[in-house]
């Protein structure tokens, strides 16, 4: 066409250097690296721990010991998955251990009253749901900071459990519970298989339903979620109810593990749950979470605990190790949003 400018030609005789990356490109590249590192932390550390303890103690890597460690991890895994639903909302649930204790007490009362195993299990999970409703109401509707709310419910729930039980454990001898604790289906114990099924259900909830999408959205940006029309108080309520229900479920596993109710609160459960959650890649600032990451984080902590015991390290060092893990994971996540 007349008057048109000639098409530009590329001079292939000279090599032209690519322009330096822009600030946005550098930020995106850094974010991708951080995301990759976050997802790889728990599985990488788990593999390293298995190798190190296997070298130090030849009996560590036997299938009998590995299966026992997986069975021992059932309760920490349930609590870590429950904690994840609070942390993904940029919150925390300090009442999980107390909820577990009270749920075990109510389970024992129902079982002693002759209501049978199914009803007793529902009672234990119901206790967790009620505590979760209380936490979610005060955090989401009343807008009290989550740490204050769950600290208050922790004391209240712990006190109720001690008053009702008078601090005395109640033996629970049930053939079904004993079978779940001791028998296997294929290579794995029944209790860890049940936990895996629960994990699959929670994964589907988090990644393939509107509930999971809304939970992550609220945790990422609450103001934007409100602007989009999401009911933030109701979504926060759902997150804490799910966490409470998992704490009640963990109480059932505690009873089948020790054979009795446990009215005294073991606060180590909360620290381990938080450690497993952050190890699994859940952002302490909310908006980013998986189910499998915290599960691997809880298994990692169980592996470390067992390994330290097998190599002769006293149990008194375990809380210090968990504390170091929490600080290290929080340091790695500082500034990420």
C-alpha positions in Angstrom: 0.0 0.0 0.0 1.3 3.5 -0.9 2.5 5.6 1.9 2.8 2.7 4.4 5.9 2.5 6.5 8.2 -0.4 5.7 8.0 -3.4 8.1 10.7 -3.5 10.7 13.4 -6.1 10.1 15.3 -8.1 12.7 19.0 -8.0 12.5 20.1 -11.5 13.3 23.7 -10.7 12.8 23.9 -9.2 16.3 22.8 -10.8 19.5 20.6 -8.5 21.6 20.5 -8.9 25.3 17.0 -9.4 26.8 15.8 -6.4 28.8 16.2 -6.7 32.6 13.1 -8.1 34.4 10.7 -5.5 35.7 9.9 -5.2 39.4 6.6 -7.0 38.9 8.4 -9.9 37.2 10.9 -10.1 40.0 8.1 -10.1 42.6 6.2 -12.8 40.7 9.3 -14.9 40.4 10.0 -14.6 44.1 6.4 -15.5 44.9 6.6 -18.6 42.8 9.9 -19.7 44.5 8.4 -19.1 47.9 5.3 -21.0 47.0 7.4 -24.0 45.8 9.5 -23.9 48.9 6.5 -23.7 51.2 4.9 -26.7 49.6 8.1 -28.7 49.7 9.1 -27.9 53.3 7.1 -30.7 55.0 7.7 -33.6 52.6 11.4 -32.6 52.2 11.9 -32.4 56.0 10.0 -35.7 56.4 12.3 -37.5 54.0 15.4 -36.0 55.6 14.2 -37.0 59.1 13.5 -40.6 58.0 17.0 -40.9 56.4 18.8 -39.4 59.4 17.0 -41.5 62.1 17.3 -44.6 59.9 21.1 -44.2 59.8 21.4 -43.6 63.5 18.9 -46.3 64.5 18.6 -49.3 62.1 15.3 -50.4 63.7 13.7 -47.0 62.9 12.8 -47.7 59.3 11.2 -51.1 59.8 7.6 -51.3 58.6 6.4 -52.2 62.1 7.8 -49.0 63.5 6.6 -46.9 60.5 3.1 -48.2 60.8 3.2 -47.5 64.6 4.3 -43.9 63.9 1.5 -43.4 61.4 -1.0 -44.7 64.0 0.4 -42.4 66.7 0.1 -39.5 64.3 -3.7 -39.9 64.0 -4.6 -37.4 66.8 -2.0 -34.8 65.8 -3.1 -35.0 62.2 -6.8 -34.4 63.1 -5.9 -31.5 65.3 -3.6 -30.0 62.6 -6.3 -30.2 60.0 -8.7 -28.6 62.4 -6.3 -25.8 63.2 -5.8 -25.3 59.5 -9.4 -24.1 59.2 -8.8 -21.4 61.8 -5.4 -20.3 60.5 -6.6 -20.0 56.9 -9.0 -17.4 58.2 -5.9 -15.5 59.6 -6.9 -16.7 63.1 -6.0 -19.4 65.6 -7.9 -21.8 67.9 -6.2 -22.1 71.3 -9.2 -24.1 72.7 -8.7 -27.3 70.6 -6.9 -29.2 73.4 -9.5 -28.3 76.0 -12.3 -29.2 73.5 -10.6 -32.6 73.0 -10.6 -33.2 76.7 -14.2 -32.2 77.3 -15.3 -34.2 74.3 -13.6 -37.3 75.7 -15.3 -36.7 79.1 -18.8 -36.4 77.4 -18.0 -39.5 75.4 -17.3 -41.4 78.6 -20.5 -40.2 80.3 -22.6 -41.3 77.3 -20.9 -44.6 77.1 -21.3 -45.2 80.9 -25.0 -44.3 80.6 -25.4 -47.2 78.1 -26.0 -45.1 75.1 -23.7 -47.1 72.9 -20.7 -46.3 70.8 -22.4 -44.5 67.9 -24.3 -42.1 70.2 -21.2 -41.5 72.3 -19.2 -40.6 69.2 -21.8 -38.2 68.1 -21.8 -36.6 71.6 -18.0 -36.1 71.4 -18.2 -34.5 67.9 -21.2 -32.5 69.1 -19.2 -31.0 71.9 -16.6 -29.9 69.3 -19.3 -28.3 67.2 -20.7 -26.4 70.1 -17.4 -25.0 71.1 -16.7 -24.1 67.4 -20.1 -22.3 67.2 -19.1 -20.3 70.3 -15.7 -19.4 68.9 -17.1 -18.6 65.5 -19.9 -16.4 66.9 -17.6 -14.3 69.1 -14.9 -14.0 66.4 -17.2 -13.4 63.4 -20.3 -11.8 64.8 -19.1 -10.0 67.9 -15.7 -9.3 66.3 -13.5 -10.1 69.3 -9.9 -11.1 68.4 -9.6 -14.8 67.9 -6.8 -15.2 70.4 -8.9 -13.6 73.1 -12.0 -15.6 72.3 -10.3 -19.0 72.1 -8.2 -18.3 75.2 -11.4 -17.7 77.0 -13.2 -20.7 75.7 -10.2 -22.8 76.5 -10.4 -21.9 80.2 -14.2 -22.3 80.2 -14.2 -25.7 78.4 -11.3 -27.0 80.5 -13.1 -26.0 83.7 -16.4 -27.7 82.6 -14.5 -30.9 81.8 -12.8 -31.0 85.2 -16.0 -30.2 87.1 -18.1 -32.8 85.3 -15.5 -35.5 85.6 -14.0 -34.4 88.9 -10.7 -34.8 87.2 -11.0 -38.6 87.2 -10.5 -40.6 83.9 -13.2 -43.0 83.0 -12.2 -46.4 81.5 -13.8 -47.2 78.2 -13.6 -50.8 77.1 -15.2 -51.3 73.7 -14.4 -54.1 71.3 -14.9 -51.9 68.2 -12.5 -49.2 69.5 -9.9 -51.9 70.4 -10.3 -53.3 66.9 -9.8 -49.9 65.2 -6.7 -49.3 67.4 -5.0 -52.6 66.8 -6.2 -54.1 63.5 -5.0 -53.3 60.0 -6.6 -53.2 56.6 -3.8 -54.1 54.2 -0.6 -52.5 55.2 -2.0 -49.7 57.4 -3.8 -49.5 60.7 -7.5 -48.9 60.7 -7.2 -45.6 62.6 -4.9 -43.9 60.1 -7.0 -45.2 57.3 -10.0 -43.5 58.8 -8.0 -40.3 59.2 -7.0 -40.5 55.5 -10.7 -40.8 54.5 -11.4 -37.7 56.6 -8.5 -35.9 54.9 -9.9 -36.7 51.5 -13.3 -35.3 52.5 -11.7 -32.1 53.8 -9.6 -31.8 50.7 -12.7 -32.0 48.5 -14.4 -29.5 50.8 -11.5 -27.0 50.6 -10.7 -27.3 46.9 -14.0 -28.2 45.1 -16.7 -26.5 47.0 -17.9 -22.9 47.5 -17.3 -23.2 51.2 -13.6 -23.8 50.7 -13.3 -21.0 48.2 -15.1 -18.6 50.6 -13.0 -19.6 53.5 -9.8 -18.9 51.6 -11.2 -15.6 50.2 -12.1 -14.3 53.7 -8.7 -15.3 55.0 -7.0 -13.6 52.2 -8.9 -10.3 52.2 -11.9 -9.8 54.5 -12.8 -6.4 53.2 -12.8 -7.5 49.6 -14.9 -10.5 50.6 -17.4 -8.2 52.1 -17.4 -6.1 49.0 -18.2 -9.2 46.9 -21.2 -9.9 49.1 -19.8 -12.8 51.1 -21.3 -13.3 54.6 -18.0 -13.1 56.5 -19.4 -13.8 60.0 -21.1 -17.0 58.7 -18.0 -18.1 56.9 -15.8 -17.6 60.0 -18.4 -19.6 61.9 -18.1 -22.4 59.5 -14.3 -22.5 59.8 -14.4 -22.7 63.6 -17.2 -25.3 63.6 -15.2 -27.6 61.3 -12.1 -27.2 63.5 -14.2 -28.0 66.6 -15.7 -31.0 65.0 -12.3 -32.3 64.2 -11.2 -31.8 67.8 -14.2 -33.8 68.9 -13.3 -36.5 66.5 -9.7 -36.5 67.8 -11.2 -37.2 71.3 -12.6 -40.5 70.0 -9.2 -41.4 68.7 -7.6 -40.5 72.0 -10.0 -42.8 73.9 -9.3 -45.7 71.5 -5.6 -45.0 71.9 -5.4 -44.8 75.7 -8.6 -46.7 76.7 -10.1 -44.0 78.9 -11.3 -40.5 78.9 -8.7 -37.7 79.6 -10.3 -34.8 81.5 -6.9 -33.0 81.9 -6.0 -30.7 79.0 -2.7 -31.4 77.3 -1.6 -28.0 76.0 1.2 -29.6 73.9 -1.5 -30.6 71.4 -2.1 -27.0 70.5 1.6 -26.2 69.9 1.9 -29.3 67.8 -1.2 -28.5 65.8 0.1 -24.9 65.1 3.6 -26.3 64.2 2.2 -28.9 61.8 -0.1 -26.3 60.2 2.6 -23.8 59.4 5.0 -26.6 58.4 2.4 -27.7 56.0 2.4 -24.4 54.2 -0.7 -22.8 55.7 -0.1 -19.0 55.7 -0.2 -17.4 59.1 -1.7 -14.4 57.4 -4.6 -16.4 56.0 -5.8 -17.1 52.5 -3.5 -20.0 51.6 -3.9 -23.5 52.9 -4.0 -27.2 52.0 -5.2 -30.3 53.9 -2.3 -32.6 53.0 0.4 -30.1 54.0 -0.6 -30.0 57.7 -1.1 -33.8 57.6 2.5 -34.3 56.5 3.6 -31.7 59.1 1.9 -33.7 61.9 3.5 -36.9 60.7 6.8 -35.2 60.6 6.5 -34.1 64.2 5.6 -37.6 65.2 8.6 -39.0 63.3 10.9 -36.6 65.0 9.4 -37.4 68.4 9.8 -41.2 67.8 13.3 -40.8 66.4 14.5 -38.7 69.3 13.1 -41.4 71.7 14.8 -44.2 69.8 18.2 -42.5 69.8 18.0 -41.9 73.5 17.1 -38.3 73.7 15.0 -37.5 76.8 11.3 -36.5 76.2 11.9 -33.2 78.0 13.6 -31.9 74.9 10.5 -32.5 72.7 8.6 -29.2 73.5 11.8 -27.3 72.8 12.1 -29.0 69.4 8.5 -28.2 68.5 9.0 -24.6 69.6 12.0 -24.2 67.4 10.0 -25.6 64.5 7.2 -23.0 65.1 9.7 -20.1 65.2 11.5 -21.4 62.1 8.3 -21.8 60.1 7.0 -18.4 61.2 10.3 -16.8 60.3 10.2 -18.3 56.8 6.7 -16.9 56.3 7.4 -13.4 57.6 6.2 -10.8 55.2 4.3 -13.2 53.0 0.7 -12.3 52.1 
